[in-house]
Amino acid sequence: MLRVGMLTSGGDCQSLNATMRGVAKTLYNSDEDVEIIGFLDGYKGLMYGNYKVMKPSDFSGILTEGGTMLGTSRQPFKLMGVPDADGNDKVDLMKKTYKRCNLDCLVVLGGNGSQKTSNLLSEEGLNVVGLPKTIDNDLWGTDMTFGFQSAVDIATNAIDCIHTTAASHGRVFIVEIMGHKVGWLTLHAGMAGGADIILLPEIPYDINKVCKALDQRTREGKRFSIIAVAEGAISREDAALKKKEYKQKVASREYPSVSYEIGAKIQEITGQEVRVTVPGHMQRGGAPCPYDRVLSTRLGAAAGLMILNKEYGFLAAMRDNEVVKVPLSEIAGKLKMVDPESSIIREAKAVGISFGD
């Protein structure tokens, strides 16, 4: 019998269930006698042996269901080497559960941190297949991650909704989009939603240039402005600080987030009325969009075929709209950042979008 473990780790997204369905249906449709074990709440379930034996019926009717039926939790990679509360080695616990369940392979659906741990387990001798999940689309080695387009749709809708009230009241509206380190989600939602200014972690902003762009719109007779701000957006002054200094500044910040700080400075410099909207975890919720349903099905099926072919130690990734196998060792610890010199940034600037630089 082919025994396959499966877990979802890190932040949730809309198409985790759809991807697990793709894996399971591929395995069940093979000539193998298959048993799938679902570990509950991510790596925590693997550590402590919390799991359930899945049935084919568990994977029916979940293509359109958001979230994850297995539950998830965040287990930071940097803490994997730190013993748990009882003094147990976390990696050793996971290896023991893997062997006790007599698994042939472990499927890990997760983002950057989760795949660093999956690579660690692969290096420890476990058979692992990774699947690229994150609404940030920041996983190196793949053009697209499942969950990203669904989050873009929701963030774009938030900006669309803000447009009408911003126009009615003649205000500056800041919409804060998820993304601490990477700005793909803010960039795509900002462009799709017609934002006038987009502030990303990869392009430190000058608040005076932001205000100059707003003043220019006022002089052109525009009643309102929309600013899409990534939650990890950073000013030029802060970008020049050492990492420790910046963390200390953020910890002592008097504002709930960078968007409120930017809003206060804009109001002070320009006198324009500013409002901040934070869609927050709405961006992770709801049903997956059709694009993600197709992407998840393809990636899940590819992972299932990799298991059947005993091709372990790889991430099922998308490149040029084709599924490819990328070694976990190549992606571990790498982020796919927005390149400030990329064509998408040049094209956004060509249509008049300011990045505050």
C-alpha positions in Angstrom: 0.0 0.0 0.0 1.1 3.5 -0.8 0.9 5.7 2.3 1.0 9.5 1.8 1.0 12.1 4.5 -0.3 15.6 3.8 -0.2 18.8 5.8 -0.9 22.5 5.3 1.4 24.9 7.0 1.7 28.7 7.6 -1.0 31.2 6.7 -4.1 29.9 5.1 -5.4 30.8 1.6 -8.4 30.1 -0.6 -7.2 27.1 -2.5 -5.5 24.7 -0.1 -8.4 22.3 -0.2 -8.5 22.5 -4.0 -4.8 21.6 -4.2 -5.2 18.6 -1.8 -8.1 17.5 -3.9 -5.8 17.5 -7.0 -3.2 15.3 -5.2 -5.7 12.9 -3.8 -7.8 12.4 -6.9 -4.6 11.7 -8.9 -3.5 9.1 -6.4 -6.9 7.5 -6.1 -7.2 7.3 -9.9 -3.9 5.3 -10.1 -3.5 1.5 -10.0 -2.0 1.8 -6.5 -3.8 0.9 -3.3 -3.5 4.3 -1.6 -4.0 5.6 2.0 -3.8 9.3 2.7 -3.1 10.6 6.2 -3.9 14.2 7.0 -1.9 15.9 9.7 -3.8 18.4 11.7 -2.6 22.0 12.1 0.5 21.8 10.0 3.8 20.7 11.3 2.4 20.6 14.8 0.3 17.6 13.8 3.3 15.9 12.4 5.3 16.6 15.5 2.8 15.2 17.9 1.1 12.6 15.8 -2.3 14.4 15.5 -3.8 13.1 12.3 -6.7 11.4 10.6 -6.9 8.8 8.0 -8.6 10.3 5.0 -11.3 8.8 2.8 -11.9 9.5 -0.9 -15.2 11.2 0.1 -13.2 13.7 2.2 -11.9 15.2 -1.1 -15.2 15.5 -2.8 -17.0 18.9 -2.9 -14.0 20.9 -1.7 -12.8 22.5 -4.9 -14.7 25.7 -4.1 -14.1 25.7 -0.3 -11.6 28.2 1.0 -9.3 27.6 4.1 -8.0 24.2 4.9 -9.9 21.2 6.1 -6.8 20.0 8.0 -6.2 23.3 9.8 -2.9 25.1 9.9 -0.4 26.7 12.2 2.8 28.8 11.9 5.9 27.0 13.0 8.8 29.4 12.2 11.8 27.7 10.6 14.2 29.6 12.8 12.6 27.9 15.8 12.8 24.4 14.4 16.1 23.9 16.1 14.8 25.0 19.4 13.4 22.2 21.6 9.7 22.2 22.4 8.2 23.0 25.8 9.0 19.4 27.0 12.6 19.6 25.7 11.9 17.4 22.6 13.8 17.9 19.4 11.1 19.0 16.9 12.7 17.5 13.8 13.2 14.2 15.6 9.5 14.2 16.6 8.5 14.7 13.0 10.7 11.9 11.8 9.4 9.5 14.4 5.8 10.2 13.4 6.6 9.8 9.7 8.2 6.4 10.4 5.5 5.3 12.9 2.8 6.0 10.2 4.9 4.0 7.7 4.7 6.9 5.2 6.1 6.6 1.7 5.9 10.4 1.2 5.0 13.6 2.9 3.2 16.4 0.9 3.8 19.9 2.3 1.5 22.7 1.1 3.1 25.9 2.3 5.1 29.1 1.5 8.7 30.1 2.1 9.1 29.1 5.7 7.2 25.9 5.3 9.3 24.8 2.4 12.5 25.6 4.2 11.3 23.0 6.8 10.3 20.6 4.0 13.8 20.8 2.6 15.2 20.2 6.1 13.1 17.0 6.4 14.2 16.0 2.9 17.8 16.4 3.9 17.0 14.3 7.0 16.1 11.4 4.7 12.3 11.7 4.4 10.5 11.6 1.0 8.9 15.0 0.6 7.0 16.8 -2.2 6.3 20.5 -1.9 3.4 22.6 -3.2 3.7 26.4 -3.5 1.1 28.1 -1.3 1.1 31.8 -0.5 -1.0 34.8 -1.2 2.2 36.9 -1.5 3.5 35.0 -4.6 7.0 35.4 -3.1 8.1 31.7 -3.3 11.3 31.5 -5.3 11.3 29.0 -8.2 7.7 29.4 -9.3 6.0 32.0 -11.5 2.8 31.7 -9.5 1.6 30.4 -6.2 -1.9 29.2 -5.5 -3.9 31.6 -3.3 -2.3 34.7 -4.9 -4.8 35.4 -7.6 -7.8 34.9 -5.2 -6.2 37.4 -2.8 -5.6 39.9 -5.7 -9.2 39.7 -6.6 -10.3 40.5 -3.0 -7.8 43.3 -2.6 -8.8 44.7 -6.0 -12.4 44.7 -5.0 -11.6 46.6 -1.8 -9.9 49.3 -3.9 -12.8 49.3 -6.3 -15.3 49.9 -3.4 -13.1 52.6 -2.0 -13.2 54.5 -5.3 -16.8 55.5 -5.0 -16.7 56.9 -1.5 -13.3 58.6 -2.2 -14.8 60.3 -5.2 -17.9 61.3 -3.3 -16.0 62.9 -0.4 -13.0 64.2 -2.3 -10.6 62.4 0.0 -7.3 60.6 -0.2 -7.8 56.9 0.7 -5.1 54.5 1.7 -5.8 50.8 1.2 -3.3 48.6 3.1 -2.6 45.3 1.4 -1.0 42.3 2.9 2.7 41.8 2.3 5.4 42.3 4.9 8.5 41.7 2.8 7.3 41.5 -0.8 4.9 43.6 -2.7 3.5 41.4 -5.5 0.0 41.5 -4.1 -0.1 45.2 -3.6 1.4 45.8 -7.0 -1.2 43.7 -8.9 -4.2 44.8 -6.8 -3.0 48.4 -7.1 -2.7 48.3 -10.8 -6.0 46.3 -11.3 -7.8 48.7 -9.0 -6.5 51.9 -10.6 -4.5 53.1 -7.6 -2.7 56.4 -8.2 0.2 55.6 -5.9 1.6 52.2 -5.0 4.1 51.8 -2.1 6.0 48.6 -1.9 8.7 47.1 0.4 11.1 46.8 -2.5 10.9 50.5 -3.4 11.5 52.8 -0.4 9.3 55.8 -0.7 10.0 59.5 -0.2 7.0 61.0 1.6 7.6 64.4 -0.1 7.4 62.7 -3.5 4.2 61.0 -2.5 2.7 64.3 -1.5 4.0 65.9 -4.7 2.1 63.3 -6.7 -1.1 64.0 -4.7 -0.7 67.8 -5.3 -0.3 67.2 -9.0 -3.6 65.4 -9.1 -5.2 68.2 -7.2 -3.8 70.8 -9.7 -5.3 68.6 -12.5 -8.7 68.9 -10.9 -8.9 65.4 -9.6 -11.1 65.2 -6.5 -9.6 62.2 -4.9 -6.6 59.8 -4.8 -6.1 56.2 -4.0 -2.9 54.9 -2.5 -2.3 51.1 -2.3 0.2 50.5 0.5 1.9 47.1 1.3 1.9 46.5 5.0 5.7 46.3 4.7 6.2 49.5 2.8 9.2 51.5 4.1 10.4 55.0 3.8 13.9 55.9 2.5 14.9 57.1 5.9 13.8 53.8 7.6 15.4 51.7 4.8 18.8 53.3 5.7 18.5 52.1 9.3 20.2 48.9 10.4 17.8 45.9 10.8 17.9 46.1 14.6 17.3 49.8 14.6 14.3 49.5 12.2 12.7 46.7 14.3 13.0 48.9 17.4 11.4 51.8 15.6 8.5 49.7 14.4 8.0 48.3 17.9 7.8 51.9 19.3 5.6 53.2 16.4 2.7 55.3 17.7 0.5 54.2 14.8 -1.3 50.9 14.2 0.6 50.4 11.0 2.7 52.1 8.3 -0.5 53.2 6.5 -1.7 55.3 9.4 1.8 56.9 9.7 1.8 57.7 6.0 -1.7 59.1 6.3 -0.8 61.4 9.2 2.2 62.8 7.3 0.2 63.4 4.1 -2.5 65.2 6.1 0.2 67.3 7.8 2.0 68.2 4.6 -0.8 68.7 2.2 -3.8 69.4 4.4 -5.8 66.8 2.5 -8.3 64.6 4.3 -7.0 61.1 4.5 -8.7 57.8 5.4 -7.2 54.4 5.9 -8.8 51.0 5.0 -7.3 47.7 6.0 -9.0 44.6 4.4 -6.7 42.4 6.4 -7.5 38.7 6.6 -10.4 39.1 4.2 -7.7 38.8 1.6 -7.1 35.2 2.7 -10.8 34.2 2.9 -13.7 33.1 0.8 -13.8 30.7 -2.2 -10.8 30.4 -4.6 -11.2 32.2 -7.9 -11.5 30.1 -11.1 -7.8 30.8 -11.9 -6.7 29.3 -8.6 -9.0 26.3 -9.0 -7.3 25.4 -12.2 -3.8 26.2 -10.9 -4.4 24.1 -7.8 -5.8 21.2 -9.7 -2.7 21.2 -12.1 -0.2 21.5 -9.3 -1.9 18.9 -7.1 -2.1 16.5 -10.0 1.6 17.1 -10.8 2.5 16.4 -7.1 0.4 13.2 -7.3 2.3 12.0 -10.4 5.6 12.8 -8.8 4.7 10.6 -5.8 3.6 7.7 -8.1 6.9 8.1 -10.0 8.9 8.3 -6.7 10.3 11.7 -7.6 10.9 13.2 -4.2 12.7 16.3 -2.9 11.0 18.6 -5.3 8.5 21.5 -5.4 5.8 21.3 -8.1 6.2 24.8 -9.6 4.8 26.8 -12.5 7.2 28.2 -15.2 5.9 29.7 -18.5 2.5 28.1 -17.8 4.0 24.6 -17.5 4.4 22.6 -14.3 8.1 21.8 -13.5 10.0 20.1 -10.7 12.3 22.4 -8.7 14.6 20.9 -6.1 13.6 21.9 -2.6 17.2 22.7 -1.9 17.2 25.4 -4.6 14.1 27.3 -3.2 14.8 27.0 0.5 15.4 30.4 2.1 14.9 32.4 -1.1 12.3 35.1 -1.7 11.0 36.2 -5.1 11.0 39.9 -4.8 9.6 42.6 -7.0 12.4 44.0 -9.1 12.3 47.8 -9.1 13.8 47.8 -12.6 11.3 45.2 -14.0 9.1 45.8 -17.0 5.9 45.7 -14.9 7.2 48.6 -12.8 8.2 50.6 -15.9 4.8 50.0 -17.5 3.0 51.1 -14.3 5.1 54.3 -14.2 4.3 54.8 -17.9 0.6 55.1 -17.2 1.2 57.6 -14.4 1.4 55.5 -11.3 3.8 56.9 -8.7 5.8 54.6 -6.4 7.0 57.4 -4.2 10.6 57.2 -5.5 
